[in-house]
């Protein structure tokens, strides 16, 4: 505001006091408008969009227009007319709907112009009360008690209008010129028979004087919005660049104009660019010569600056005489002298406290395999945690003895920047992997589908391949299920000893799905810190060294609804601190043992589990055997049930070398059980 009205105590108020205050405020705002926006007409907002659902109506959103206009072309109260010009602000306070009527002639199209103008409009007409000197208690109604209404508001509005062009044969239609005082904003093109206007029908005019609001400007500068035009739409050597609505659209090529675009095609020689239809202009290298082949590559972002004649390319990729500067960076290396999961790196020269800052990169050769949460002490500066790139503890066995780790300090801990070939994925939901021995392939398909689909979609051929794929996932709360189609699988299915996901292998039905370990190995074996559930399978082996189901080295196995034919060693075997819970099972063939717990392994059937002996079978060692600290723990409160126990011939149980069998009387057999060398059997 340039001027302010002064009033005094006791002064009789004048209408000019209020009128001048309003006038001075408008003039002050006008000079601010001119300082920020300039004196040329400018618009903000006023977005033109289709309706939803689309129809023959478009909406123009709220916005404003800034335009030079006479202060007051008609009397402003007692201040009268003011013929001075200022940059006024006209406002469109509510969205406005415009209806399009397509041309009625077949094969014709028509362009409708959305235009805007700033107009001063008097509104708020009402009958005002006036002072009655003869009887002040009874005011006049209107001037001189005439009862006439008068305007009370002078509004400065943004008026939006639709102007129809001349219908013409499609392809020859022309955008109409804006009416006097108006400025064109959008061209809306519709053809005969159109029933709706969509976004592609609406085009912002290159001359439309839109400007961004001040808070938008830094972000648009940072994002290159004013100079980046996106994907070009031309051909090799003839590039076409188009700025779109919301961007500054160049009206002419001026020296210094910068354009960036993503090339659709590589160039094969001299090239041109056409920016927003302003004509083809040669692209040159900085030394003025034409481009050579592959100076522009497909997908590359090209940066051009107009020099008044040509566009100079700032980042051409051609060959030439270059002077290169190479820097060799040595990363400190040392062999680990610590223990498992507690690395010690004594570097020479020593890493100082001032050097151990975010970004410090080191190499260390592992003395031991990392089995879980780990730390490193660098040059005696104190222990720091070691994490994988996702800030988790390293999985067991992912980083092995002799491997060189590349680690980077992030200010708090060291992150491993490299890994072995065992790459873990983090599952986000329960996942199923499919196997079909008849239709599947371990080389052609990825196991993501039960049936063969397009590309790599289809089942694996072997269960072992599916287990390997499952162990590509990191341990998590989610379960990986391997769904196996009916058939006979001649393989030994074993998990890695490194930590993996909770795994379920489901054969669908023990009557139709068999795993034959033969002389290859144990049918199902789980190792390390892993849990495996096997259900709905029949198993068989021929080698006296192999089990039907086996859990080892601290692993856990659960079986459900399984069956066994002949087994070389034990149907259910457990050792080395592992745990096995055999569920409902049918014994169809002979074996050395039905249950074998060895070297600290434990077998723990659930109460009420039913074991069926379908035919006469024999056990060459015992139905249940616990040796070298192995434990077989049969439920006492709710015992297991053996159907047809008389079909089993051989020793009932054998507890030896500190093995223990609880509930030994539940096992079938024709020969009494035995205890020896510290073994104990509780009946």
C-alpha positions in Angstrom: 0.0 0.0 0.0 1.5 3.3 -1.1 -0.9 5.8 0.7 -3.0 5.5 3.9 -6.0 7.6 4.9 -5.6 9.7 8.1 -8.6 10.3 10.4 -8.9 12.1 13.7 -10.8 11.8 17.0 -14.1 13.6 16.8 -13.9 13.9 13.0 -17.1 13.4 11.1 -16.6 10.3 8.9 -16.6 10.9 5.1 -17.4 8.4 2.4 -14.0 9.2 0.8 -12.3 7.9 3.9 -13.4 4.4 3.1 -13.2 4.7 -0.7 -9.7 6.0 -0.5 -8.6 3.2 1.8 -9.9 0.6 -0.7 -8.3 2.5 -3.6 -4.9 2.8 -2.0 -4.9 -0.9 -1.0 -5.7 -1.9 -4.6 -3.0 0.4 -6.0 -0.4 -1.0 -3.6 -1.4 -4.6 -4.5 -1.2 -3.6 -8.2 2.4 -2.4 -7.9 3.4 -5.6 -6.1 1.8 -7.6 -8.9 3.8 -5.7 -11.5 7.1 -6.1 -9.5 6.6 -9.9 -9.1 4.9 -10.9 -12.4 5.6 -8.0 -14.7 3.2 -5.9 -16.8 2.3 -8.6 -19.3 -0.9 -10.5 -18.9 -0.4 -13.6 -16.7 -2.6 -16.4 -15.3 -2.4 -18.9 -12.5 -4.4 -22.0 -11.8 -7.4 -22.2 -14.2 -6.7 -25.9 -14.9 -8.9 -27.3 -17.7 -9.9 -30.9 -17.1 -12.6 -33.4 -18.3 -15.4 -34.4 -16.1 -15.4 -37.7 -14.3 -17.0 -39.7 -16.0 -16.0 -37.9 -19.2 -18.8 -36.0 -21.0 -19.1 -33.0 -23.4 -18.4 -30.7 -20.4 -15.0 -29.5 -19.2 -14.3 -27.8 -15.9 -12.0 -24.8 -15.5 -10.6 -24.7 -12.0 -10.3 -21.7 -9.7 -7.5 -19.3 -10.5 -6.6 -15.7 -11.2 -5.5 -13.4 -14.0 -3.2 -10.4 -13.9 -3.7 -7.7 -16.5 -3.2 -4.0 -17.1 -6.6 -2.3 -16.7 -7.9 1.3 -16.0 -8.3 1.9 -12.2 -11.9 2.9 -12.5 -13.6 3.3 -15.9 -16.8 4.3 -14.2 -17.4 6.5 -11.2 -16.2 4.9 -7.9 -18.5 6.6 -5.5 -17.7 10.3 -5.1 -14.1 9.6 -6.3 -15.4 9.5 -9.8 -13.5 8.0 -12.8 -9.7 7.3 -12.6 -8.1 6.8 -16.0 -4.7 5.6 -14.7 -3.7 2.0 -15.6 -2.4 -0.6 -13.1 -1.8 -4.4 -13.0 -5.0 -5.7 -11.5 -5.8 -9.1 -10.1 -9.0 -10.8 -11.3 -10.2 -13.9 -9.4 -12.3 -16.9 -10.4 -13.4 -18.1 -7.0 -15.4 -21.2 -8.1 -14.8 -23.8 -10.8 -16.7 -23.0 -14.1 -18.2 -25.6 -16.4 -18.1 -25.2 -20.2 -20.3 -27.2 -22.6 -18.9 -28.4 -25.9 -21.1 -29.0 -28.9 -19.3 -31.1 -31.6 -19.7 -30.2 -35.3 -22.8 -31.7 -37.0 -21.1 -32.6 -40.3 -19.6 -36.1 -40.8 -15.8 -35.9 -41.2 -15.5 -32.5 -39.6 -13.7 -31.4 -36.5 -13.9 -28.1 -34.6 -11.6 -26.3 -32.1 -13.0 -24.5 -29.1 -10.9 -21.8 -27.4 -11.0 -21.4 -23.6 -10.2 -17.7 -23.1 -10.0 -15.5 -20.0 -10.3 -11.8 -19.3 -10.0 -9.4 -16.3 -13.2 -7.4 -15.8 -14.4 -5.0 -13.2 -18.0 -5.7 -12.3 -20.3 -3.9 -9.9 -22.4 -6.2 -7.8 -24.3 -6.4 -4.5 -27.2 -4.1 -5.5 -29.4 -3.2 -2.5 -31.5 -0.3 -1.2 -29.3 1.7 1.2 -30.4 3.8 4.2 -29.6 7.5 4.0 -29.5 10.2 6.7 -32.7 12.1 7.1 -31.9 15.5 8.6 -35.6 16.3 9.2 -36.1 13.2 11.2 -32.8 11.4 12.0 -34.7 8.6 13.7 -36.3 7.7 10.4 -33.6 7.3 7.6 -34.4 7.7 3.9 -34.8 4.5 1.8 -32.3 5.1 -1.0 -30.9 8.5 -2.2 -33.4 11.3 -1.6 -35.8 8.6 -0.3 -36.2 7.4 -3.9 -36.2 3.7 -2.9 -33.6 3.0 -5.7 -31.1 0.2 -5.3 -27.3 0.8 -5.6 -24.3 -1.4 -6.1 -22.2 -2.0 -3.0 -19.2 -4.0 -4.3 -16.9 -3.4 -7.2 -15.4 -6.8 -8.0 -12.3 -7.5 -10.1 -13.1 -10.9 -11.7 -11.4 -13.5 -14.0 -14.0 -14.1 -16.6 -13.7 -17.4 -18.5 -15.5 -17.9 -21.8 -15.7 -20.6 -24.6 -15.3 -19.5 -28.2 -16.1 -21.9 -31.0 -13.9 -22.1 -34.1 -15.2 -22.8 -37.6 -16.0 -26.5 -38.3 -13.7 -27.9 -41.0 -12.6 -31.2 -42.5 -10.7 -33.1 -39.9 -7.1 -32.1 -40.0 -7.7 -28.6 -41.4 -9.6 -27.2 -38.4 -8.1 -23.9 -36.9 -8.1 -22.6 -33.4 -10.0 -19.3 -33.3 -8.3 -16.1 -32.1 -9.2 -14.8 -28.7 -11.8 -12.0 -28.5 -10.6 -8.4 -27.8 -9.3 -8.1 -24.2 -9.3 -11.9 -23.7 -6.2 -14.2 -23.7 -6.3 -17.7 -25.1 -5.6 -20.6 -22.6 -6.6 -23.9 -24.1 -7.7 -25.4 -27.4 -10.2 -28.2 -27.2 -10.6 -30.3 -30.4 -13.6 -32.5 -31.0 -14.8 -34.4 -34.0 -18.3 -35.0 -35.4 -20.1 -37.6 -33.3 -17.9 -37.2 -30.2 -19.8 -38.0 -27.0 -17.1 -37.0 -24.5 -14.0 -34.8 -24.0 -10.9 -36.6 -22.6 -7.6 -35.2 -21.5 -6.0 -35.8 -25.0 -8.6 -33.5 -26.5 -7.3 -30.6 -24.4 -4.1 -28.8 -25.2 -2.6 -25.8 -23.5 -1.7 -23.0 -26.0 2.0 -22.3 -26.3 1.1 -18.6 -25.9 -0.9 -19.1 -22.7 0.7 -16.9 -20.1 0.7 -19.4 -17.1 3.2 -18.9 -14.4 4.1 -21.1 -11.4 3.5 -20.0 -7.9 6.6 -19.0 -5.9 6.7 -22.1 -3.7 6.8 -24.3 -6.8 9.7 -22.5 -8.5 12.6 -24.0 -6.5 11.3 -27.5 -6.9 10.7 -27.1 -10.6 14.2 -25.6 -11.1 15.7 -28.4 -9.0 13.8 -31.0 -11.0 14.7 -29.5 -14.4 11.0 -29.0 -15.2 11.7 -25.8 -17.2 14.3 -27.4 -19.5 13.5 -31.2 -19.5 11.0 -32.2 -22.1 11.0 -36.0 -21.5 11.0 -38.6 -24.2 11.6 -37.4 -27.8 9.1 -38.6 -30.4 11.2 -38.3 -33.5 13.5 -40.7 -35.4 17.2 -41.4 -35.5 19.0 -38.1 -36.6 15.7 -36.2 -36.5 14.7 -35.6 -32.9 11.4 -34.0 -31.9 11.0 -32.4 -28.5 7.7 -31.1 -27.1 7.2 -29.2 -23.9 3.7 -29.8 -22.4 1.1 -28.0 -20.3 2.5 -26.9 -17.0 6.0 -26.2 -18.5 7.2 -23.0 -20.0 6.6 -23.5 -23.7 9.1 -21.6 -25.9 7.6 -19.2 -28.4 10.8 -18.7 -30.3 14.4 -19.9 -30.3 16.7 -17.5 -28.4 20.4 -17.7 -27.7 21.0 -19.5 -24.4 17.8 -21.5 -24.6 18.6 -24.9 -22.9 16.7 -28.1 -23.6 17.1 -31.6 -22.2 15.4 -34.7 -23.5 15.6 -38.5 -23.5 16.5 -39.9 -26.9 14.3 -42.6 -28.3 17.0 -43.6 -30.9 20.7 -43.5 -31.3 22.0 -41.2 -34.0 23.9 -42.5 -37.0 25.4 -39.2 -38.2 24.5 -35.5 -38.5 21.3 -34.7 -36.6 18.6 -32.1 -36.0 16.1 -31.3 -33.3 12.7 -29.6 -33.6 11.6 -28.0 -30.4 7.8 -27.4 -30.1 7.4 -27.1 -33.8 9.8 -24.1 -34.1 11.7 -25.9 -37.0 14.5 -28.3 -37.5 17.8 -27.0 -36.1 21.2 -28.7 -36.5 22.8 -30.3 -33.4 26.6 -29.6 -33.2 29.4 -30.6 -31.0 31.0 -27.8 -28.9 33.6 -27.2 -31.6 30.9 -26.6 -34.2 31.2 -29.8 -36.2 28.3 -32.1 -36.9 27.5 -35.1 -34.7 29.1 -38.5 -35.4 27.4 -41.9 -35.1 26.5 -42.8 -31.5 27.2 -39.3 -30.1 23.5 -39.8 -28.9 22.6 -43.2 -27.6 19.1 -44.7 -27.2 17.8 -43.9 -23.7 20.5 -41.3 -23.1 19.6 -37.8 -21.8 20.7 -35.2 -24.3 21.5 -31.6 -23.1 21.4 -28.9 -25.8 22.0 -25.1 -25.7 20.9 -22.8 -28.6 23.8 -20.5 -29.7 21.7 -18.4 -32.0 22.3 -20.7 -35.0 22.6 -24.3 -33.9 22.0 -26.3 -30.8 25.3 -27.3 -29.1 25.3 -30.6 -27.4 27.0 -30.5 -24.0 27.3 -34.3 -23.4 28.1 -36.0 -26.8 29.7 -39.4 -26.5 31.9 -39.4 -29.5 35.5 -40.3 -29.6 38.4 -37.9 -29.9 41.6 -36.8 -28.3 41.0 -36.9 -24.6 43.2 -36.3 -21.5 42.1 -38.7 -18.8 43.0 -38.5 -15.1 43.0 -41.8 -13.3 42.9 -42.1 -9.5 43.9 -45.3 -7.7 42.4 -45.7 -4.2 43.9 -48.3 -1.9 41.4 -49.9 0.5 43.0 -51.0 3.8 43.2 -54.8 4.0 44.0 -57.2 6.9 43.4 -60.8 7.9 40.9 -61.4 10.7 42.5 -62.5 14.0 39.3 -62.8 16.1 37.0 -65.6 16.9 33.6 -66.7 15.5 31.3 -63.7 15.1 33.9 -61.4 16.8 36.2 -60.1 14.1 39.4 -58.3 15.0 41.1 -56.1 12.3 44.6 -54.9 13.3 45.4 -52.6 10.3 48.8 -51.2 9.5 49.0 -48.3 9.6 46.4 -48.3 12.3 43.0 -46.8 11.7 42.6 -43.8 14.0 39.4 -42.6 15.8 39.4 -39.6 13.5 39.4 -41.9 10.4 36.6 -44.1 11.6 33.8 -41.9 10.3 30.9 -42.6 8.0 32.2 -43.7 4.6 35.3 -45.5 5.8 35.8 -48.6 3.6 37.8 -51.6 4.7 38.6 -55.2 3.6 39.0 -58.1 6.0 39.7 -61.8 5.3 37.5 -63.9 7.6 39.2 -66.4 9.9 35.9 -68.0 10.7 32.5 -68.5 9.1 29.9 -66.0 10.5 27.0 -67.8 12.0 24.8 -64.9 13.1 25.0 -61.5 14.9 28.7 -60.4 14.5 31.0 -57.5 15.5 34.4 -56.1 14.5 37.0 -54.3 16.4 39.0 -52.1 14.1 42.5 -51.2 15.4 41.4 -51.4 19.0 38.8 -48.7 18.6 36.0 -50.8 20.1 33.4 -53.3 18.8 31.0 -52.2 16.1 28.1 -54.3 14.8 28.3 -55.9 11.3 25.1 -55.8 9.3 24.0 -56.8 5.8 22.8 -54.1 3.4 19.3 -54.4 4.7 20.6 -53.7 8.3 20.0 -57.2 9.4 22.3 -59.6 11.2 24.2 -61.9 8.7 22.5 -65.2 8.1 24.3 -68.3 9.3 26.9 -69.4 6.8 26.4 -66.5 4.3 30.0 -65.3 4.9 32.5 -68.1 5.1 36.0 -68.6 6.5 38.6 -67.3 3.9 36.2 -64.9 2.3 37.3 -61.3 1.9 34.5 -58.9 3.2 34.2 -55.4 1.9 32.7 -53.3 4.8 31.7 -49.7 4.9 31.2 -47.7 8.2 27.8 -45.8 8.2 28.6 -43.8 11.4 27.2 -46.4 13.7 28.0 -49.9 12.4 29.7 -51.6 9.5 27.6 -52.7 6.5 28.8 -55.5 4.2 29.1 -54.2 0.7 29.7 -57.6 -0.9 28.3 -61.1 -0.5 28.9 -64.7 -1.6 26.8 -66.3 -4.4 24.2 -67.1 -1.8 21.9 -64.1 -2.2 18.8 -63.9 0.1 15.5 -62.5 -0.9 13.1 -61.2 1.8 9.6 -62.7 1.4 6.7 -60.4 1.9 4.0 -63.1 2.2 3.6 -66.9 2.3 4.9 -68.3 -0.9 4.2 -71.5 -2.9 6.8 -73.3 -5.2 5.4 -76.0 -7.5 6.9 -79.3 -8.6 5.7 -81.7 -11.2 7.9 -84.6 -12.3 5.9 -85.1 -15.5 5.5 -81.6 -16.9 8.1 -79.6 -15.0 11.7 -78.6 -15.8 14.5 -77.5 -13.5 16.1 -75.4 -16.4 13.1 -74.0 -18.3 10.7 -73.0 -15.5 10.9 -71.0 -12.2 8.4 -73.0 -10.1 5.9 -70.2 -9.8 3.0 -72.0 -11.4 1.5 -75.5 -11.1 1.0 -75.6 -14.9 3.2 -74.5 -17.8 2.5 -71.0 -18.8 4.2 -68.3 -20.9 7.9 -67.5 -20.6 9.5 -69.2 -17.5 6.2 -69.8 -15.7 5.8 -73.4 -14.8 6.7 -76.1 -12.2 10.2 -77.5 -11.4 10.8 -81.2 -12.2 12.5 -82.1 -8.9 11.9 -81.4 -5.2 15.6 -80.7 -4.6 15.5 -77.8 -7.1 12.4 -76.4 -5.3 14.3 -76.6 -1.9 17.2 -74.7 -3.4 14.9 -72.1 -4.7 13.1 -71.9 -1.3 16.5 -71.3 0.4 17.0 -68.3 -1.8 14.6 -66.6 0.7 15.8 -65.2 4.0 14.4 -66.5 7.3 11.2 -64.6 8.2 7.8 -64.9 9.7 6.5 -66.2 6.3 6.3 -69.9 5.2 7.5 -71.3 1.9 5.4 -74.3 0.7 6.6 -76.7 -1.9 3.5 -78.3 -3.6 4.5 -81.6 -5.2 2.3 -83.2 -7.9 1.5 -86.9 -7.8 4.3 -89.2 -9.0 7.5 -91.0 -8.0 10.6 -88.8 -7.4 13.9 -90.7 -7.4 15.9 -88.3 -5.3 17.2 -87.5 -1.8 15.7 -84.2 -0.6 18.0 -82.3 1.7 18.0 -78.7 3.0 21.3 -76.7 3.3 22.8 -76.3 6.7 22.6 -72.5 6.5 19.5 -70.7 8.0 16.6 -70.6 5.6 12.8 -70.0 5.7 10.2 -72.1 7.5 9.6 -74.8 4.9 6.7 -77.2 4.2 6.9 -79.9 1.5 3.4 -81.3 0.6 2.9 -84.3 -1.6 -0.9 -84.0 -1.7 -1.5 -87.7 -0.8 0.8 -90.4 0.4 -1.1 -92.8 -1.8 -0.1 -91.1 -5.0 3.3 -89.3 -4.2 6.5 -91.2 -3.4 10.1 -90.2 -2.8 12.5 -93.0 -3.5 15.9 -92.4 -2.0 17.0 -95.8 -3.2 20.8 -96.0 -2.9 21.1 -92.2 -3.4 20.4 -91.0 0.2 17.8 -90.3 2.9 14.4 -89.4 1.4 13.9 -86.2 3.4 16.7 -84.6 5.6 16.8 -81.3 7.4 20.1 -79.8 8.7 21.2 -76.8 10.7 19.0 -74.1 12.2 16.0 -75.0 10.1 12.5 -76.3 10.5 11.0 -78.6 7.9 7.4 -80.0 7.7 6.8 -83.0 5.4 3.3 -84.3 4.7 1.4 -86.6 2.4 4.4 -88.6 1.1 5.4 -92.3 0.9 9.2 -92.9 1.3 11.5 -95.8 0.6 15.2 -96.5 0.5 17.3 -99.5 -0.3 20.7 -98.6 1.2 21.1 -99.7 4.9 22.7 -96.3 5.6 19.8 -94.1 4.7 16.6 -93.1 6.6 13.1 -92.3 5.4 13.0 -89.0 7.4 16.0 -87.5 9.2 16.7 -84.4 11.3 20.4 -83.5 12.1 22.6 -80.9 13.6 20.0 -79.0 15.6 17.3 -79.0 13.0 13.6 -79.7 13.6 11.3 -81.9 11.4 7.6 -82.5 11.6 5.8 -85.1 9.5 2.1 -85.6 8.8 0.1 -88.2 7.0 3.1 -90.1 5.7 3.8 -93.7 4.8 6.9 -95.9 4.2 7.8 -98.9 2.1 11.1 -100.7 2.7 13.7 -98.5 4.5 17.4 -99.3 4.7 18.1 -97.7 8.1 15.3 -96.1 10.1 11.9 -94.7 9.0 12.4 -91.8 11.4 15.9 -90.9 12.4 17.2 -88.1 14.5 20.8 -87.1 15.6 23.2 -84.4 16.7 20.8 -82.4 18.9 18.0 -82.3 16.3 14.3 -82.9 17.1 11.8 -84.9 15.1 8.0 -85.1 15.7 6.6 -88.0 13.6 2.9 -87.6 12.9 0.3 -90.0 11.6 2.1 -92.7 9.5 1.5 -96.1 7.8 4.3 -98.7 7.8 4.2 -100.7 4.6 7.7 -102.3 4.7 10.5 -103.5 6.8 13.5 -101.5 8.2 16.3 -101.7 10.7 14.4 -99.4 13.0 11.0 -97.6 13.0 12.4 -94.9 15.3 16.1 -94.2 15.8 17.5 -91.4 18.1 21.3 -91.0 18.1 24.0 -88.6 19.5 21.6 -86.3 21.4 18.8 -86.3 18.9 15.2 -86.5 20.2 12.1 -88.1 18.8 8.8 -86.7 20.2 5.5 -88.1 18.9 2.4 -86.1 19.8 -0.1 -87.6 22.1 -2.8 -89.7 20.4 -0.8 -90.1 17.1 -1.9 -93.1 15.1 0.7 -95.4 13.5 -0.7 -98.1 11.2 1.1 -101.3 10.2 -0.5 -102.4 7.0 1.2 -105.7 6.5 3.7 -108.1 8.2 7.0 -106.3 8.6 10.2 -106.9 10.5 12.8 -104.7 12.3 16.3 -106.0 12.3 17.5 -103.8 15.2 14.4 -102.6 17.1 11.1 -100.8 16.6 12.6 -98.0 18.7 16.4 -97.6 19.3 18.0 -94.8 21.4 21.9 -94.7 21.4 24.7 -92.4 22.4 22.5 -90.0 24.4 19.6 -90.1 22.0 16.1 -89.8 23.4 12.7 -91.2 22.3 10.0 -89.5 24.3 6.6 -91.2 23.9 3.6 -89.4 25.4 2.4 -90.9 28.7 -0.9 -89.1 29.3 -2.3 -89.7 25.9 -0.3 -92.6 24.4 0.2 -93.2 20.7 -1.8 -95.9 19.0 -0.3 -98.7 16.9 -2.9 -100.3 14.6 -2.1 -104.0 13.9 1.0 -104.1 16.3 1.1 -107.9 15.9 2.3 -107.4 12.3 5.7 -106.2 13.6 8.3 -108.9 14.3 11.6 -108.1 16.0 12.8 -106.4 19.2 10.4 -103.8 20.7 13.1 -101.4 21.9 16.9 -101.0 22.5 18.3 -98.3 24.8 22.1 -98.3 24.8 25.2 -96.1 25.4 23.2 -93.6 27.5 20.2 -93.6 25.2 16.8 -93.1 26.8 13.3 -94.3 25.8 10.3 -93.1 27.7 7.0 -95.0 27.3 8.9 -97.9 25.8 5.9 -100.3 26.4 4.0 -98.5 23.6 6.2 -100.0 20.8 5.2 -103.2 19.0 7.4 -106.2 18.5 7.8 -110.0 19.1 11.0 -109.7 21.2 11.4 -108.0 24.6 13.3 -104.7 24.7 16.8 -104.3 26.0 18.9 -101.8 28.0 22.7 -101.7 28.1 25.7 -99.5 28.7 23.9 -96.8 30.5 20.8 -96.9 28.3 17.5 -96.6 30.1 14.0 -97.6 29.0 11.0 -96.4 31.1 8.0 -98.6 30.4 
